[in-house]
Amino acid sequence: MVDKSLINTIKKLLSSSLVADNQAVTEFQKVELKDGALTWKNIEIEWLDETGKRVVDYYDLDSIVMYELSEADPSRGLEIGFFHHP
């Protein structure tokens, strides 16, 4: 289950472009989980590869990126692993 605070963090990160209006919010909510990443197949990103060929892919957020952008919430009292660090 994805933590709602994580989704709110992602929305804040994308607020300047994808979550600017109600239509964008609707599109943003069309998220899927693919290979451990949150993926939006309705948001295409295109670029040129090293040979100059046009490449089209979907916007996604990898779990490592989400972890690196996350902040601990001490009020939740979560413990990870076998050791408790007060």
Protein Blocks (a to p, Z undefined) as FASTA:
>chain_A
ZZfklmmmmmmmmmmmmmmbmklmmmmmmccceehiacdfkbccddddfkopacdddddd
dfklmmmmpccdfknopaehjbdcZZ
